Amino acid sequence: MSEQIQLIPGNSLITETPEEGRLLAVKMARLNIKFTQPDAAVRERLRPIYAEDAAMLIAIGQVVAIEFATIAAANDYWN
C-alpha cells in the first residue's frame, strides 16, 4: 500500500461533543473499509452493490455504533 492510513484521525478518540464523536465514528468506519480494501477502483465498483443491500447497510451501521460506543466511553460519555 503506497499511502499510510491513520485509522484514528489525530490519534485521539477525544471529542468536544457527542455529535463530533458520531462524526469521528463514521470517519473511522470509512477508514476501516479503505484499510481493508485499499484499491479505490474496487471500492468504487462495489459501492453500487452494497448501496442496494439492506443487510450490508445495517452491518455498516453496526460498525459505526461500535466505534461510537468506544468513543463515548473514551469521553466519559461527555459528562
CORRAWO-V506155 format. One record per helix or strand of 2 or more residues. SS is the DSSP state (h for helix, s for strand). FROM is the first residue (numbers start at 1). TO is the last residue. If there is no record, write none. Layout:
BEGIN
SS:FROM:TO, SS:FROM:TO
END
This chain:
BEGIN
h:9:11, h:18:36, h:40:51, h:54:74, h:76:78
END
